[in-house]
Amino acid sequence: MSNILEKPELEIYPYNRSAAYRYARRWALDRNPNFYNFEDIGGNCTNFASQVLYAGGCPMNYERWTGWFYESVDYRAPVWTSVEYLYKFLMNNKGRGPVARPCEIEELEVGDLIQLNFEDDNVFNHTPVVVRIEYPINPDNIFIAANTEDRFDYRLSNYYYTDIRFIHIEGYRY
């Protein structure tokens, strides 16, 4: 018998990968004026990745300290712009917004995220978005879009990194 006080699991809706791709293509080498450019205060990569998720249909989660949202530079969740906080949110989100899981490189799809650690310090520093995949699947055949060092259709293998993680966006809860 189920506990009637339990909150039902929210349905997961499909992530619009083609809309995410179109957004990444449009704004990878530019800045959307509807969002602050964080390039000079830590980097814009995760802000850009969050914008791509939002463009792919993922609704914002307005939980003040644990949510994923952006209204202005002064009213946003830390998750929206932080590599590590975004990862933790995506892996643990049980409410509204994007739903993701860690995956292997072979499971990546357009619109998924990759996070890179550039130093040997266990802190991930960069969040590019997958925009193209060729076969066989390996870092030479994964192409990304990113902000800060603006890139579009850039080979993952061109980065030097000490660690990497792959994030598959399963969809979103509304």
C-alpha positions in Angstrom: 0.0 0.0 0.0 1.5 3.4 -1.0 1.7 6.2 1.4 -0.9 8.8 0.4 1.4 11.6 1.6 4.2 10.7 -0.9 4.6 13.2 -3.7 4.1 11.6 -7.1 7.0 11.5 -9.5 6.7 14.1 -12.2 6.5 12.9 -15.8 9.6 13.4 -17.9 9.0 15.2 -21.2 11.3 15.0 -24.3 14.1 17.4 -24.7 14.0 19.2 -28.0 17.5 18.5 -29.3 17.0 20.2 -32.6 15.9 23.5 -30.9 18.9 23.2 -28.6 21.2 22.7 -31.6 19.7 25.7 -33.4 20.2 27.9 -30.3 23.8 26.7 -29.9 24.5 27.4 -33.6 23.0 30.9 -33.3 24.7 32.0 -30.1 28.0 30.1 -29.8 30.0 32.8 -31.5 27.9 35.7 -30.1 25.9 36.6 -27.0 22.2 36.7 -26.5 21.4 40.1 -25.1 18.6 38.6 -22.9 21.4 37.0 -20.7 24.3 38.7 -18.9 27.7 37.8 -20.3 29.8 36.3 -17.5 32.9 36.1 -19.6 34.9 38.6 -17.5 33.8 37.2 -14.1 34.6 33.6 -14.3 33.4 32.5 -17.7 30.2 32.2 -19.8 30.3 28.5 -20.7 27.8 27.2 -18.2 25.5 30.2 -18.7 25.5 29.3 -22.4 24.9 25.6 -21.7 22.0 26.5 -19.4 20.6 28.7 -22.2 20.8 25.8 -24.6 18.9 23.6 -22.2 16.3 26.2 -21.8 16.0 26.6 -25.6 15.6 22.9 -25.8 12.4 23.2 -23.8 13.6 22.7 -20.2 11.6 24.9 -17.9 13.3 26.9 -15.1 13.2 25.6 -11.6 12.7 28.6 -9.2 13.8 27.1 -6.0 16.0 30.0 -4.7 19.2 28.2 -3.7 18.8 24.8 -5.2 16.9 25.6 -8.4 18.0 26.3 -12.0 16.8 29.7 -13.2 17.8 33.1 -14.7 15.8 36.3 -14.7 18.7 38.8 -14.5 22.3 39.0 -13.4 21.0 39.8 -9.9 18.2 37.2 -9.8 19.4 33.8 -10.8 20.3 30.5 -9.3 24.0 29.8 -8.8 23.3 26.5 -10.7 22.7 28.5 -13.9 26.3 29.6 -14.2 28.4 27.2 -12.2 30.0 24.1 -13.7 29.9 22.1 -10.5 26.5 23.3 -9.3 24.9 22.6 -12.7 26.3 19.0 -12.6 25.0 18.4 -9.1 21.6 19.9 -10.0 21.3 17.8 -13.2 22.3 14.6 -11.4 19.9 15.1 -8.4 16.9 17.1 -9.8 13.6 15.5 -8.8 11.5 18.5 -9.6 10.9 20.9 -12.4 13.6 21.4 -15.0 16.2 19.4 -16.9 16.8 15.7 -16.0 20.1 14.1 -16.8 22.4 11.2 -16.0 26.1 10.5 -16.4 26.8 8.5 -19.5 29.5 7.0 -21.7 30.8 8.8 -24.7 28.9 6.4 -27.0 25.6 7.4 -25.5 26.0 11.1 -26.2 23.5 12.9 -28.5 23.3 16.4 -29.9 22.3 18.8 -27.1 24.0 16.8 -24.4 26.7 18.3 -22.2 30.4 17.6 -21.6 32.3 18.9 -18.6 36.1 19.2 -18.6 38.7 19.6 -15.9 41.7 21.5 -17.2 43.9 21.0 -14.1 44.7 18.1 -11.9 42.5 19.4 -9.0 39.2 17.4 -9.2 37.3 20.6 -10.1 35.6 20.8 -13.5 36.0 24.1 -15.3 34.1 24.0 -18.6 30.7 23.0 -20.0 30.5 22.6 -23.8 27.4 21.4 -25.6 27.5 18.6 -28.2 26.5 19.8 -31.6 27.7 17.0 -33.9 28.8 13.4 -33.7 30.6 11.3 -36.3 31.5 7.7 -36.3 33.4 6.0 -34.8 32.5 7.8 -31.7 35.6 9.2 -30.0 36.9 12.6 -29.0 38.0 13.3 -32.6 34.4 12.8 -33.8 32.5 14.8 -31.1 32.0 18.4 -32.0 31.0 21.0 -29.5 29.7 24.6 -29.1 30.8 26.8 -26.2 31.2 30.3 -24.9 34.0 32.2 -23.2 36.5 30.8 -25.7 33.8 30.9 -28.4 33.5 27.7 -30.4 31.1 26.1 -32.8 31.6 22.7 -34.5 34.9 22.4 -32.6 36.5 19.0 -32.0 36.5 17.8 -28.4 39.9 16.4 -29.0 41.3 19.9 -29.5 41.0 20.5 -25.8 43.7 19.5 -23.3 42.0 18.2 -20.2 42.9 16.0 -17.2 39.3 14.7 -16.7 36.1 14.6 -18.6 32.5 13.7 -17.8 29.6 13.2 -20.2 26.0 14.2 -19.3 23.0 12.8 -21.2 19.9 15.0 -21.0 17.0 12.6 -20.6 14.3 15.3 -20.8 12.7 17.6 -18.3 10.0 17.7 -15.7 7.3 20.4 -15.8 
